[in-house]
Amino acid sequence: MSTIDLDRFPYSLYINTSREWPWHSKCDCICKDTLTESLNNLLSITNYNKYACYLTGKINSSSPYPTFDCDLVLTNSIYNEEELYQLIKDIKFKGFESDINFDVKYMENIEPFSLAVDTPDEVHQMSQTLIQYDLSQNEFTNLITRTDPVKIRKKRNKEFTYYKPLLLKNENSTTYIQSSLNSLNDSLLPVSTEKNSLAQHTIPFKII
């Protein structure tokens, strides 16, 4: 059951808003039609077929709207750093073509994340590999693997229900699972036709 109150938070409140990041000047509020199209575009990326791909994060929760990124977890039991670096970088830039910020992480398998969702308010140690962006060079430069204490449900999202990672694509596959795409298309994310081109607003990036 969704916890979105569209009377209090109508799509018009956020749908015209974007966020600025050092790696892309305009990352839009996620719309399901644009997201689905961009996910389909990922299928053409070299080596993407080798990895299972899961949807996680706010989009895969009872309150998917509003959000300004899409959390993906890639899994494969074989870790190839050079291949993975290029793959994540390619996914990032493919998303930018649609002004979507794909927040991509790699895990050997999804089980630790899935178990953490069962107890979202508890802290779990989780090892994830992600790409680093070097502000001084203005580019994605390398991968880093971090083992951090992770709490799935943050304090500000305490009313959210986070769902088990949604398997979008199996390992060694070039197609998405249709039921997973249906779930995304049936979600309460807005559609891009509801945007007003005359009311666009970008939140500037700030270094904390």
C-alpha positions in Angstrom: 0.0 0.0 0.0 1.4 3.4 -1.0 1.9 6.1 1.6 1.9 8.9 -1.0 -0.7 11.6 -0.2 -1.2 13.1 -3.6 -3.5 15.7 -2.2 -0.7 17.1 -0.1 2.1 16.4 -2.6 0.7 16.6 -6.1 2.9 15.7 -8.9 3.1 19.4 -9.9 5.0 20.1 -6.7 8.1 18.2 -7.7 7.8 17.0 -11.3 9.2 20.2 -12.8 12.2 20.1 -10.4 15.7 18.8 -11.2 18.9 18.5 -9.2 22.3 19.6 -10.4 25.3 17.4 -9.8 29.0 17.8 -10.7 28.6 14.8 -13.1 25.4 16.1 -14.8 23.9 19.5 -14.8 20.2 18.4 -14.7 18.9 15.2 -13.1 15.1 15.2 -13.3 12.5 14.0 -10.9 12.0 10.4 -12.0 9.0 9.7 -14.3 8.1 6.1 -15.0 7.9 6.4 -18.8 11.3 8.1 -19.0 12.8 5.6 -16.6 11.4 2.6 -18.5 12.8 4.0 -21.8 16.2 4.6 -20.3 16.3 1.2 -18.7 15.6 -0.3 -22.2 18.5 1.8 -23.6 20.9 0.1 -21.1 20.4 -3.2 -22.9 22.7 -2.1 -25.7 25.6 -1.4 -23.3 28.6 -3.8 -23.7 28.7 -6.5 -20.9 25.4 -5.4 -19.3 24.0 -8.7 -20.3 26.4 -10.5 -18.0 25.0 -9.1 -14.8 21.7 -9.5 -13.0 20.2 -6.1 -12.3 18.0 -5.2 -9.3 15.9 -2.1 -8.6 16.3 -0.9 -5.0 15.9 2.3 -3.0 13.0 4.7 -2.8 11.6 3.8 -6.2 11.2 0.3 -4.8 9.2 1.4 -1.8 5.7 2.4 -0.7 6.6 6.0 -1.5 8.5 6.1 -4.8 7.7 9.7 -5.5 9.4 12.1 -5.5 12.9 10.9 -6.1 15.8 12.2 -8.2 17.8 9.1 -8.8 17.2 5.4 -9.5 19.1 2.9 -7.4 20.4 -0.2 -9.2 22.4 -3.1 -7.9 24.4 -5.3 -10.4 25.4 -8.8 -9.3 27.7 -11.4 -10.6 29.8 -13.9 -8.7 32.9 -13.0 -10.9 34.4 -9.6 -10.1 36.2 -8.0 -13.1 37.2 -4.5 -12.0 38.1 -3.1 -15.5 34.9 -4.4 -17.0 32.7 -3.3 -14.1 34.2 0.2 -14.1 33.5 0.7 -17.8 30.0 -0.8 -17.4 28.9 1.4 -14.5 30.4 4.5 -16.2 28.4 3.6 -19.4 25.2 3.2 -17.4 25.7 6.6 -15.8 26.2 8.3 -19.1 23.3 6.4 -20.8 21.1 7.7 -18.0 22.3 11.2 -18.4 21.1 11.2 -22.0 17.6 11.1 -20.5 18.5 13.3 -17.5 18.3 10.3 -15.2 20.8 9.7 -12.4 21.4 6.0 -12.1 23.0 5.3 -8.7 24.7 2.0 -9.5 26.4 -0.4 -7.1 27.9 -3.8 -7.5 27.5 -6.8 -5.1 28.6 -10.3 -5.5 25.1 -11.4 -4.6 21.9 -9.6 -3.5 21.2 -11.7 -0.4 22.8 -9.3 2.2 20.7 -6.5 0.8 17.6 -8.6 0.7 18.1 -9.7 4.3 18.6 -6.1 5.4 15.2 -5.2 4.0 13.6 -7.6 6.4 14.8 -5.5 9.3 15.1 -2.0 7.8 15.6 -0.1 11.0 18.6 -2.2 12.1 22.2 -1.6 11.0 23.7 -4.1 8.7 27.3 -4.5 7.4 27.2 -4.5 3.7 30.0 -4.6 1.1 29.2 -2.7 -2.1 31.3 -1.4 -5.0 30.6 2.0 -6.6 32.2 4.4 -8.9 34.0 7.5 -7.7 33.8 11.0 -9.2 36.9 13.2 -8.9 35.9 16.8 -8.7 39.4 18.0 -9.5 39.4 16.0 -12.8 35.7 16.4 -13.5 35.3 12.7 -14.3 34.5 9.3 -13.0 38.0 7.8 -12.2 37.8 4.5 -10.4 35.8 2.0 -8.4 35.9 1.7 -4.6 34.6 -1.1 -2.5 33.2 -0.1 0.9 32.0 -2.2 3.8 29.8 0.2 5.7 27.1 0.0 8.4 23.9 0.4 6.4 20.3 1.1 7.6 17.7 0.6 4.9 15.1 2.9 6.3 16.5 6.4 7.2 15.0 8.4 10.0 13.4 10.9 7.6 11.7 8.0 5.8 10.6 6.1 8.9 7.0 5.7 7.5 8.2 4.1 4.3 8.0 0.3 3.5 11.0 -0.8 1.5 10.4 -3.9 -0.7 12.7 -6.7 -1.5 15.1 -5.9 -4.4 13.1 -6.1 -7.6 14.9 -8.3 -10.1 14.7 -6.5 -13.4 17.1 -8.7 -15.4 18.7 -12.1 -14.9 22.4 -12.7 -15.3 23.4 -13.6 -18.9 20.2 -12.1 -20.3 19.5 -9.4 -22.8 15.8 -8.9 -21.8 14.0 -7.6 -18.8 11.4 -9.5 -16.8 8.1 -8.3 -18.0 6.4 -8.6 -14.6 9.0 -6.3 -13.1 8.5 -3.7 -15.8 4.7 -4.0 -15.2 5.3 -3.3 -11.5 7.3 -0.2 -12.4 4.7 1.0 -14.9 1.9 0.4 -12.3 3.7 2.4 -9.6 2.6 5.9 -8.5 5.5 7.6 -10.2 4.4 10.4 -12.4 4.6 10.4 -16.2 6.6 12.9 -18.1 3.6 14.4 -19.9 2.6 16.0 -16.7 5.6 18.3 -16.8 5.2 22.0 -17.4 8.1 23.2 -19.6 7.5 26.8 -18.4 7.9 25.9 -14.7 11.2 24.1 -14.7 13.5 24.6 -11.6 16.9 23.2 -10.9 18.3 22.8 -7.3 22.0 23.8 -7.5 24.7 21.5 -6.2 26.3 22.4 -2.9 29.5 20.9 -1.4 28.6 20.0 2.2 
